[in-house]
Amino acid sequence: MHLAVARGLLPAGRRARQIGATALQIFSDNPTAWRRRPEPPADAPAFVEYCARAGIAPIAIHASYLINLAGTAEPFASQSRAGLSYELQRAPAYGATLVNTHIGSHRGMGRQAGLTRIAENVAAILGAGPPGVRLVLENASGGGDQLGSRIEELAQILERVAILSPGHVERLAFCLDTAHLWGAGYDISDARRARLVIDRFAELVGLDRLPLVHLNDSRSPLGSRGDRHEHVGAGRIG
């Protein structure tokens, strides 16, 4: 469950317990801005203690929507790497073991050049990150020049990072957003079809690298590359 922290971290932890959640995801700061707060909120230690006591784990941080790991245009390329590195570095202060990010767009450079750029950035970020935090790359719906909409592309990123950073690749993981899968053309509208998708992910990437699923329905048609979320059961996936 993704919970708001506008009223503080501790209320989010209490809300998780009230609704029966055993794991939660938060934004650590404004998801549409580059600027990050210099220190975690004052109630961060109490939040971490509360979640541990209530058995709420794992805790995930969703990084800024501005991050683009595939781009080369400055200053955005440097800001993306620095911003994501910062999220990993401060994750332990929130009790978070996962930092999730959208992968990004190659913006006309071409898919292979974009995948290379992603792997280079991921390897550098993992190398500088704390040992107990995993970097989680989220699949895309495939609109525009987005990368990571196909499971095969996620596998390519993993393979390239393993070559560049063999000592840190174990901390690379992935998130499957069901609305994004649908937009990318993966029919998960019944158990048989959904199992085929998960089996393909298990074959190419491995289920040990799937710590997060963003469970969303979609208002977009299957294969449209659209990314319009809907409440579970109220959209086209059903």
Number of C-alpha atoms within 10 A of each C-alpha: 15 16 15 16 15 11 8 14 24 21 16 21 26 16 14 21 18 9 9 10 15 15 17 20 22 20 19 22 20 14 15 11 11 17 12 15 10 8 9 16 16 11 13 17 15 14 22 21 15 16 24 15 9 14 13 18 16 17 24 27 26 20 25 24 16 17 26 26 29 27 23 16 10 9 8 17 18 16 17 24 18 15 21 24 23 17 24 26 17 19 23 16 14 23 21 22 19 26 25 24 24 22 25 25 25 23 17 11 13 12 18 13 13 23 25 17 19 25 23 18 23 27 24 17 21 23 17 13 22 17 14 12 21 26 26 26 23 23 28 29 27 22 16 12 16 21 27 25 24 19 22 14 17 22 18 19 22 22 16 19 25 17 12 15 17 13 13 20 21 17 18 21 24 25 20 22 19 25 31 31 26 29 25 24 18 21 18 20 14 10 8 10 13 14 12 14 16 16 14 13 20 15 12 16 21 15 14 10 18 18 15 19 12 15 15 21 23 25 19 20 17 21 16 14 22 22 20 16 18 18 12 15 11 13 17 16 21 13
